[in-house]
Amino acid sequence: MKQFLEAVPVGIGVLDAAGRVYYVNQRGIQLMGKGIDPSVTPEQIPEIYQFYWQEQIKTIQFEKLPVIRASER
């Protein structure tokens, strides 16, 4: 699985059952400019990893992260 995730040309992150960042492929690390910080809570993810809406200055709200929305369905 890790080889597959590393071969994908986009940034991919995996969260554990508690919602903490468990894995990020190398492309994701390049895009974010940092590696995994296991102390980051799910609510801190957008701020710590600087996830922004395209062409906007504000960070994405935690509840609007695609992974959170997908898990609610």
Biopython code that builds the backbone (N, CA, C, O; Angstrom):
import numpy as np
from Bio.PDB.StructureBuilder import StructureBuilder

atoms = [
    (1, "MET", "N", (0.822, -1.180, 0.000)),
    (1, "MET", "CA", (0.000, 0.000, 0.000)),
    (1, "MET", "C", (0.873, 1.254, 0.000)),
    (1, "MET", "O", (0.585, 2.220, -0.707)),
    (2, "LYS", "N", (1.939, 1.230, 0.796)),
    (2, "LYS", "CA", (2.809, 2.400, 0.869)),
    (2, "LYS", "C", (3.434, 2.698, -0.494)),
    (2, "LYS", "O", (3.529, 3.863, -0.882)),
    (3, "GLN", "N", (3.862, 1.665, -1.229)),
    (3, "GLN", "CA", (4.437, 1.878, -2.555)),
    (3, "GLN", "C", (3.414, 2.535, -3.476)),
    (3, "GLN", "O", (3.755, 3.432, -4.247)),
    (4, "PHE", "N", (2.178, 2.097, -3.399)),
    (4, "PHE", "CA", (1.120, 2.682, -4.218)),
    (4, "PHE", "C", (0.923, 4.149, -3.864)),
    (4, "PHE", "O", (0.872, 4.997, -4.755)),
    (5, "LEU", "N", (0.811, 4.459, -2.577)),
    (5, "LEU", "CA", (0.585, 5.842, -2.140)),
    (5, "LEU", "C", (1.758, 6.742, -2.504)),
    (5, "LEU", "O", (1.562, 7.917, -2.815)),
    (6, "GLU", "N", (2.962, 6.209, -2.470)),
    (6, "GLU", "CA", (4.137, 7.008, -2.838)),
    (6, "GLU", "C", (4.202, 7.237, -4.346)),
    (6, "GLU", "O", (4.767, 8.236, -4.791)),
    (7, "ALA", "N", (3.638, 6.333, -5.134)),
    (7, "ALA", "CA", (3.679, 6.463, -6.594)),
    (7, "ALA", "C", (2.628, 7.435, -7.132)),
    (7, "ALA", "O", (2.740, 7.898, -8.267)),
    (8, "VAL", "N", (1.625, 7.741, -6.343)),
    (8, "VAL", "CA", (0.568, 8.644, -6.772)),
    (8, "VAL", "C", (1.136, 10.065, -6.843)),
    (8, "VAL", "O", (1.796, 10.500, -5.900)),
    (9, "PRO", "N", (0.896, 10.802, -7.943)),
    (9, "PRO", "CA", (1.512, 12.125, -8.104)),
    (9, "PRO", "C", (0.807, 13.274, -7.366)),
    (9, "PRO", "O", (1.068, 14.442, -7.656)),
    (10, "VAL", "N", (-0.063, 12.962, -6.438)),
    (10, "VAL", "CA", (-0.742, 13.993, -5.643)),
    (10, "VAL", "C", (-0.462, 13.731, -4.172)),
    (10, "VAL", "O", (-0.075, 12.626, -3.791)),
    (11, "GLY", "N", (-0.660, 14.750, -3.351)),
    (11, "GLY", "CA", (-0.467, 14.595, -1.912)),
    (11, "GLY", "C", (-1.599, 13.789, -1.305)),
    (11, "GLY", "O", (-2.772, 14.081, -1.541)),
    (12, "ILE", "N", (-1.252, 12.773, -0.522)),
    (12, "ILE", "CA", (-2.245, 11.934, 0.144)),
    (12, "ILE", "C", (-1.888, 11.837, 1.617)),
    (12, "ILE", "O", (-0.741, 11.577, 1.979)),
    (13, "GLY", "N", (-2.885, 12.050, 2.454)),
    (13, "GLY", "CA", (-2.714, 11.885, 3.884)),
    (13, "GLY", "C", (-3.703, 10.862, 4.397)),
    (13, "GLY", "O", (-4.819, 10.751, 3.890)),
    (14, "VAL", "N", (-3.283, 10.110, 5.415)),
    (14, "VAL", "CA", (-4.133, 9.090, 6.031)),
    (14, "VAL", "C", (-4.291, 9.450, 7.494)),
    (14, "VAL", "O", (-3.311, 9.730, 8.186)),
    (15, "LEU", "N", (-5.529, 9.440, 7.962)),
    (15, "LEU", "CA", (-5.817, 9.703, 9.366)),
    (15, "LEU", "C", (-6.088, 8.398, 10.085)),
    (15, "LEU", "O", (-6.597, 7.450, 9.486)),
    (16, "ASP", "N", (-5.749, 8.339, 11.370)),
    (16, "ASP", "CA", (-6.081, 7.154, 12.154)),
    (16, "ASP", "C", (-7.528, 7.239, 12.636)),
    (16, "ASP", "O", (-8.240, 8.185, 12.300)),
    (17, "ALA", "N", (-7.956, 6.273, 13.408)),
    (17, "ALA", "CA", (-9.350, 6.219, 13.867)),
    (17, "ALA", "C", (-9.729, 7.415, 14.733)),
    (17, "ALA", "O", (-10.906, 7.768, 14.815)),
    (18, "ALA", "N", (-8.757, 8.037, 15.375)),
    (18, "ALA", "CA", (-9.018, 9.206, 16.220)),
    (18, "ALA", "C", (-8.994, 10.506, 15.419)),
    (18, "ALA", "O", (-9.252, 11.577, 15.968)),
    (19, "GLY", "N", (-8.686, 10.418, 14.121)),
    (19, "GLY", "CA", (-8.656, 11.607, 13.281)),
    (19, "GLY", "C", (-7.319, 12.320, 13.247)),
    (19, "GLY", "O", (-7.221, 13.430, 12.723)),
    (20, "ARG", "N", (-6.295, 11.702, 13.794)),
    (20, "ARG", "CA", (-4.954, 12.300, 13.775)),
    (20, "ARG", "C", (-4.208, 11.842, 12.517)),
    (20, "ARG", "O", (-4.445, 10.747, 12.005)),
    (21, "VAL", "N", (-3.310, 12.693, 12.032)),
    (21, "VAL", "CA", (-2.544, 12.361, 10.832)),
    (21, "VAL", "C", (-1.629, 11.181, 11.143)),
    (21, "VAL", "O", (-0.819, 11.232, 12.068)),
    (22, "TYR", "N", (-1.773, 10.126, 10.359)),
    (22, "TYR", "CA", (-1.013, 8.895, 10.558)),
    (22, "TYR", "C", (0.085, 8.740, 9.502)),
    (22, "TYR", "O", (1.178, 8.252, 9.792)),
    (23, "TYR", "N", (-0.223, 9.162, 8.281)),
    (23, "TYR", "CA", (0.709, 8.980, 7.164)),
    (23, "TYR", "C", (0.469, 10.075, 6.131)),
    (23, "TYR", "O", (-0.671, 10.467, 5.884)),
    (24, "VAL", "N", (1.546, 10.561, 5.535)),
    (24, "VAL", "CA", (1.478, 11.487, 4.411)),
    (24, "VAL", "C", (2.538, 11.028, 3.418)),
    (24, "VAL", "O", (3.685, 10.790, 3.795)),
    (25, "ASN", "N", (2.149, 10.902, 2.137)),
    (25, "ASN", "CA", (3.144, 10.494, 1.144)),
    (25, "ASN", "C", (4.129, 11.635, 0.897)),
    (25, "ASN", "O", (3.916, 12.763, 1.344)),
    (26, "GLN", "N", (5.209, 11.325, 0.180)),
    (26, "GLN", "CA", (6.264, 12.317, -0.043)),
    (26, "GLN", "C", (5.760, 13.545, -0.799)),
    (26, "GLN", "O", (6.196, 14.662, -0.520)),
    (27, "ARG", "N", (4.851, 13.353, -1.747)),
    (27, "ARG", "CA", (4.302, 14.503, -2.473)),
    (27, "ARG", "C", (3.539, 15.402, -1.510)),
    (27, "ARG", "O", (3.631, 16.626, -1.608)),
    (28, "GLY", "N", (2.794, 14.823, -0.589)),
    (28, "GLY", "CA", (2.070, 15.608, 0.416)),
    (28, "GLY", "C", (3.020, 16.384, 1.305)),
    (28, "GLY", "O", (2.761, 17.542, 1.630)),
    (29, "ILE", "N", (4.114, 15.760, 1.701)),
    (29, "ILE", "CA", (5.119, 16.443, 2.529)),
    (29, "ILE", "C", (5.733, 17.604, 1.763)),
    (29, "ILE", "O", (5.952, 18.675, 2.327)),
    (30, "GLN", "N", (6.015, 17.395, 0.464)),
    (30, "GLN", "CA", (6.556, 18.478, -0.364)),
    (30, "GLN", "C", (5.569, 19.640, -0.449)),
    (30, "GLN", "O", (5.959, 20.799, -0.310)),
    (31, "LEU", "N", (4.309, 19.335, -0.673)),
    (31, "LEU", "CA", (3.298, 20.386, -0.806)),
    (31, "LEU", "C", (3.093, 21.157, 0.495)),
    (31, "LEU", "O", (2.928, 22.377, 0.476)),
    (32, "MET", "N", (3.104, 20.446, 1.629)),
    (32, "MET", "CA", (2.870, 21.094, 2.917)),
    (32, "MET", "C", (4.133, 21.729, 3.480)),
    (32, "MET", "O", (4.065, 22.660, 4.282)),
    (33, "GLY", "N", (5.284, 21.218, 3.056)),
    (33, "GLY", "CA", (6.543, 21.735, 3.578)),
    (33, "GLY", "C", (6.855, 21.243, 4.973)),
    (33, "GLY", "O", (7.707, 21.810, 5.658)),
    (34, "LYS", "N", (6.171, 20.187, 5.405)),
    (34, "LYS", "CA", (6.442, 19.608, 6.730)),
    (34, "LYS", "C", (5.946, 18.178, 6.781)),
    (34, "LYS", "O", (5.114, 17.764, 5.972)),
    (35, "GLY", "N", (6.461, 17.435, 7.732)),
    (35, "GLY", "CA", (6.070, 16.043, 7.922)),
    (35, "GLY", "C", (4.936, 15.913, 8.920)),
    (35, "GLY", "O", (4.234, 16.878, 9.221)),
    (36, "ILE", "N", (4.774, 14.713, 9.421)),
    (36, "ILE", "CA", (3.691, 14.408, 10.349)),
    (36, "ILE", "C", (4.051, 14.866, 11.751)),
    (36, "ILE", "O", (5.171, 14.657, 12.217)),
    (37, "ASP", "N", (3.097, 15.488, 12.415)),
    (37, "ASP", "CA", (3.230, 15.856, 13.823)),
    (37, "ASP", "C", (2.115, 15.124, 14.570)),
    (37, "ASP", "O", (0.963, 15.555, 14.516)),
    (38, "PRO", "N", (2.431, 14.019, 15.268)),
    (38, "PRO", "CA", (1.402, 13.217, 15.923)),
    (38, "PRO", "C", (0.643, 13.939, 17.041)),
    (38, "PRO", "O", (-0.393, 13.456, 17.497)),
    (39, "SER", "N", (1.146, 15.077, 17.477)),
    (39, "SER", "CA", (0.455, 15.808, 18.545)),
    (39, "SER", "C", (-0.675, 16.691, 18.013)),
    (39, "SER", "O", (-1.448, 17.236, 18.800)),
    (40, "VAL", "N", (-0.782, 16.841, 16.689)),
    (40, "VAL", "CA", (-1.804, 17.702, 16.090)),
    (40, "VAL", "C", (-3.173, 17.040, 16.221)),
    (40, "VAL", "O", (-3.365, 15.905, 15.786)),
    (41, "THR", "N", (-4.121, 17.756, 16.821)),
    (41, "THR", "CA", (-5.482, 17.232, 16.948)),
    (41, "THR", "C", (-6.216, 17.410, 15.625)),
    (41, "THR", "O", (-5.811, 18.234, 14.804)),
    (42, "PRO", "N", (-7.292, 16.650, 15.404)),
    (42, "PRO", "CA", (-8.043, 16.804, 14.150)),
    (42, "PRO", "C", (-8.493, 18.240, 13.897)),
    (42, "PRO", "O", (-8.462, 18.705, 12.757)),
    (43, "GLU", "N", (-8.902, 18.931, 14.923)),
    (43, "GLU", "CA", (-9.361, 20.312, 14.767)),
    (43, "GLU", "C", (-8.233, 21.271, 14.374)),
    (43, "GLU", "O", (-8.492, 22.323, 13.790)),
    (44, "GLN", "N", (-7.000, 20.918, 14.688)),
    (44, "GLN", "CA", (-5.844, 21.758, 14.371)),
    (44, "GLN", "C", (-5.296, 21.522, 12.968)),
    (44, "GLN", "O", (-4.488, 22.317, 12.488)),
    (45, "ILE", "N", (-5.714, 20.453, 12.300)),
    (45, "ILE", "CA", (-5.150, 20.076, 11.002)),
    (45, "ILE", "C", (-5.144, 21.233, 10.002)),
    (45, "ILE", "O", (-4.089, 21.517, 9.437)),
    (46, "PRO", "N", (-6.269, 21.916, 9.753)),
    (46, "PRO", "CA", (-6.226, 22.984, 8.741)),
    (46, "PRO", "C", (-5.230, 24.093, 9.059)),
    (46, "PRO", "O", (-4.565, 24.602, 8.156)),
    (47, "GLU", "N", (-5.121, 24.471, 10.318)),
    (47, "GLU", "CA", (-4.231, 25.563, 10.710)),
    (47, "GLU", "C", (-2.758, 25.129, 10.688)),
    (47, "GLU", "O", (-1.914, 25.823, 10.121)),
    (48, "ILE", "N", (-2.459, 23.997, 11.296)),
    (48, "ILE", "CA", (-1.072, 23.533, 11.388)),
    (48, "ILE", "C", (-0.500, 23.212, 10.012)),
    (48, "ILE", "O", (0.640, 23.564, 9.706)),
    (49, "TYR", "N", (-1.298, 22.545, 9.189)),
    (49, "TYR", "CA", (-0.805, 22.151, 7.869)),
    (49, "TYR", "C", (-1.139, 23.174, 6.789)),
    (49, "TYR", "O", (-0.873, 22.945, 5.609)),
    (50, "GLN", "N", (-1.717, 24.294, 7.190)),
    (50, "GLN", "CA", (-1.974, 25.412, 6.283)),
    (50, "GLN", "C", (-2.782, 25.000, 5.060)),
    (50, "GLN", "O", (-2.372, 25.248, 3.926)),
    (51, "PHE", "N", (-3.939, 24.368, 5.293)),
    (51, "PHE", "CA", (-4.844, 24.008, 4.206)),
    (51, "PHE", "C", (-5.745, 25.200, 3.930)),
    (51, "PHE", "O", (-6.517, 25.619, 4.793)),
    (52, "TYR", "N", (-5.643, 25.735, 2.742)),
    (52, "TYR", "CA", (-6.414, 26.913, 2.347)),
    (52, "TYR", "C", (-7.357, 26.565, 1.208)),
    (52, "TYR", "O", (-7.101, 25.657, 0.418)),
    (53, "TRP", "N", (-8.449, 27.308, 1.144)),
    (53, "TRP", "CA", (-9.305, 27.232, -0.034)),
    (53, "TRP", "C", (-8.534, 27.853, -1.176)),
    (53, "TRP", "O", (-7.819, 28.835, -0.982)),
    (54, "GLN", "N", (-8.670, 27.297, -2.357)),
    (54, "GLN", "CA", (-7.968, 27.823, -3.521)),
    (54, "GLN", "C", (-8.323, 29.289, -3.725)),
    (54, "GLN", "O", (-9.495, 29.665, -3.708)),
    (55, "GLU", "N", (-7.300, 30.108, -3.918)),
    (55, "GLU", "CA", (-7.431, 31.539, -4.196)),
    (55, "GLU", "C", (-8.021, 32.345, -3.039)),
    (55, "GLU", "O", (-8.522, 33.449, -3.250)),
    (56, "GLN", "N", (-7.968, 31.806, -1.826)),
    (56, "GLN", "CA", (-8.439, 32.556, -0.660)),
    (56, "GLN", "C", (-7.351, 32.549, 0.388)),
    (56, "GLN", "O", (-6.449, 31.711, 0.365)),
    (57, "ILE", "N", (-7.444, 33.487, 1.302)),
    (57, "ILE", "CA", (-6.419, 33.602, 2.337)),
    (57, "ILE", "C", (-6.799, 32.837, 3.604)),
    (57, "ILE", "O", (-5.926, 32.545, 4.421)),
    (58, "LYS", "N", (-8.057, 32.510, 3.785)),
    (58, "LYS", "CA", (-8.460, 31.839, 5.030)),
    (58, "LYS", "C", (-8.300, 30.325, 4.937)),
    (58, "LYS", "O", (-8.444, 29.733, 3.868)),
    (59, "THR", "N", (-7.999, 29.714, 6.081)),
    (59, "THR", "CA", (-7.832, 28.263, 6.113)),
    (59, "THR", "C", (-9.196, 27.578, 6.010)),
    (59, "THR", "O", (-10.237, 28.176, 6.285)),
    (60, "ILE", "N", (-9.157, 26.325, 5.613)),
    (60, "ILE", "CA", (-10.369, 25.516, 5.527)),
    (60, "ILE", "C", (-10.846, 25.228, 6.944)),
    (60, "ILE", "O", (-10.036, 24.932, 7.822)),
    (61, "GLN", "N", (-12.134, 25.311, 7.171)),
    (61, "GLN", "CA", (-12.681, 24.935, 8.472)),
    (61, "GLN", "C", (-12.586, 23.425, 8.619)),
    (61, "GLN", "O", (-12.773, 22.692, 7.648)),
    (62, "PHE", "N", (-12.297, 22.956, 9.825)),
    (62, "PHE", "CA", (-12.127, 21.535, 10.102)),
    (62, "PHE", "C", (-13.307, 20.716, 9.573)),
    (62, "PHE", "O", (-13.110, 19.667, 8.959)),
    (63, "GLU", "N", (-14.524, 21.191, 9.809)),
    (63, "GLU", "CA", (-15.719, 20.456, 9.418)),
    (63, "GLU", "C", (-15.870, 20.339, 7.907)),
    (63, "GLU", "O", (-16.618, 19.488, 7.426)),
    (64, "LYS", "N", (-15.171, 21.181, 7.154)),
    (64, "LYS", "CA", (-15.297, 21.182, 5.695)),
    (64, "LYS", "C", (-14.180, 20.423, 4.996)),
    (64, "LYS", "O", (-14.157, 20.360, 3.767)),
    (65, "LEU", "N", (-13.241, 19.839, 5.764)),
    (65, "LEU", "CA", (-12.224, 19.016, 5.144)),
    (65, "LEU", "C", (-12.898, 17.848, 4.434)),
    (65, "LEU", "O", (-13.817, 17.249, 4.992)),
    (66, "PRO", "N", (-12.470, 17.509, 3.222)),
    (66, "PRO", "CA", (-13.133, 16.427, 2.478)),
    (66, "PRO", "C", (-13.242, 15.120, 3.256)),
    (66, "PRO", "O", (-14.256, 14.429, 3.165)),
    (67, "VAL", "N", (-12.207, 14.775, 4.020)),
    (67, "VAL", "CA", (-12.250, 13.509, 4.751)),
    (67, "VAL", "C", (-13.325, 13.530, 5.832)),
    (67, "VAL", "O", (-13.953, 12.503, 6.089)),
    (68, "ILE", "N", (-13.546, 14.663, 6.462)),
    (68, "ILE", "CA", (-14.574, 14.780, 7.488)),
    (68, "ILE", "C", (-15.955, 14.680, 6.850)),
    (68, "ILE", "O", (-16.835, 13.988, 7.361)),
    (69, "ARG", "N", (-16.134, 15.365, 5.747)),
    (69, "ARG", "CA", (-17.427, 15.308, 5.043)),
    (69, "ARG", "C", (-17.710, 13.897, 4.578)),
    (69, "ARG", "O", (-18.849, 13.441, 4.677)),
    (70, "ALA", "N", (-16.699, 13.182, 4.069)),
    (70, "ALA", "CA", (-16.897, 11.819, 3.570)),
    (70, "ALA", "C", (-17.281, 10.875, 4.695)),
    (70, "ALA", "O", (-18.084, 9.965, 4.491)),
    (71, "SER", "N", (-16.717, 11.078, 5.884)),
    (71, "SER", "CA", (-17.012, 10.178, 6.994)),
    (71, "SER", "C", (-18.402, 10.398, 7.576)),
    (71, "SER", "O", (-18.908, 9.544, 8.304)),
    (72, "GLU", "N", (-19.020, 11.523, 7.268)),
    (72, "GLU", "CA", (-20.360, 11.811, 7.794)),
    (72, "GLU", "C", (-21.444, 11.206, 6.928)),
    (72, "GLU", "O", (-22.601, 11.149, 7.346)),
    (73, "ARG", "N", (-21.105, 10.757, 5.743)),
    (73, "ARG", "CA", (-22.105, 10.214, 4.832)),
    (73, "ARG", "C", (-22.418, 8.790, 5.107)),
    (73, "ARG", "O", (-23.246, 8.195, 4.417)),
]
sb = StructureBuilder()
sb.init_structure("model")
sb.init_model(0)
sb.init_chain("A")
sb.init_seg("    ")
for serial, (resi, resn, name, xyz) in enumerate(atoms, 1):
    if name == "N":
        sb.init_residue(resn, " ", resi, " ")
    sb.init_atom(name, np.array(xyz, "f"), 0.0, 1.0, " ", f" {name:<3s}", serial, name[0])
structure = sb.get_structure()
